[in-house]
Amino acid sequence: MPSYSSFASFYDRLTQNVGYEQRAREYIEILAQNGINSGILLDLACGTGSFTEHFCRSGFDVIGVDASPEMLCEAQAKLSSQEPPPLLLCQLMQNLDLYGTVDAAVCALDSINHLPSLSDVRKTFSRLSLFVRPGGIFIFDANTIYKHREILGNNTFVYDLDDIYCVWQNTLLDDTVSVGIDIDIFARESGQKYARYCEAFTETAYTPEELECALCDNGFEVLSICGENTRSAPVEDTQRMIITAKHKT
């Protein structure tokens, strides 16, 4: 799992194109379609709290969980004015441990792909089955194998902002479903002086069948598997899936 210790303070600047509000609205609509308009919502792998903020504003009592203390510090600063303030917990997804049940859980921006193995995916779903109430909804997205092989692959991406220069290098690993990611960030400190920060982690793609089987084996019923922004079944060149599951009663 990535620590994002160096990346945390730059994360929001480098993900301005994500469209958090639109994506959060989509998750909230899916929840409403399944009868959940309020209650306690778990934002799993909440990062700097951008989704958490939108969920709070939509009337949910939110618990944010992330494995990175640095990301949670950014979230704490961002969410300090929310009322009631969300509860933020530093935990690995595989070790999720809450104080009670939640009505829904959301895990966004390919965070499931950060789990290094299918065994870790199953452990995460097993923990969720303990804390998502019967009848509760779990929504998550995941990068596809197509995206890892054809889009990320062995490609390099560069982000050039006024005071930040970021080089994102991908390496397709031998299993051809995992991508090694190396991020170098050069941030202006003063004048022409820059500081360099580095992060390295791996993302692994899982098939829809693997994810559905892991959900079903841990007490969830899969309601839909859709391509992002399509609400229809994934096709060969789908880059990201959105999966909605219901905890069986």
JOVENPE-V228892 format. One record per backbone hydrogen bond with DSSP energy under -0.5 kcal/mol. CO is the residue of the C=O (numbers start at 0). NH is the residue of the N-H. If there is no record, write none. Layout:
BEGIN
co nh
CO NH
CO NH
END
This chain:
BEGIN
co nh
3 7
6 9
6 10
7 10
7 11
9 13
10 14
11 14
12 15
14 17
18 22
19 23
20 24
21 25
22 26
23 27
24 28
25 29
26 30
27 31
28 32
29 33
30 33
30 35
31 34
34 36
38 60
39 102
39 103
40 42
40 62
41 43
41 105
42 45
42 64
43 107
45 48
48 52
49 53
50 54
51 55
52 56
53 57
54 59
55 58
58 38
59 61
60 40
61 86
62 42
63 88
64 44
64 45
65 90
66 68
67 71
68 72
69 73
70 74
71 75
72 76
73 77
74 78
75 79
76 79
78 81
85 87
86 63
88 65
88 90
91 94
92 95
101 132
102 136
103 41
104 138
105 43
106 140
107 110
109 112
110 113
111 114
112 203
116 120
117 121
118 122
119 123
120 124
121 125
122 126
123 127
124 128
125 129
126 129
126 130
127 130
127 131
130 101
130 132
132 135
135 246
136 104
137 244
138 106
139 242
140 111
141 240
142 205
143 147
144 148
145 149
145 150
146 150
146 151
147 152
151 154
154 169
156 167
157 159
158 160
158 165
162 187
163 160
164 185
165 158
165 167
166 168
166 183
167 156
168 181
170 179
172 175
176 204
177 172
178 202
179 170
180 200
181 168
182 198
183 166
184 186
184 196
185 164
186 194
189 192
192 188
192 189
194 186
196 184
198 182
200 180
202 178
206 210
207 211
208 212
209 213
210 214
211 215
212 216
214 217
214 219
215 218
218 247
219 221
220 222
220 245
223 243
225 241
226 229
226 230
231 226
234 237
238 143
239 227
240 141
241 225
242 139
243 222
243 223
244 137
245 220
246 134
END
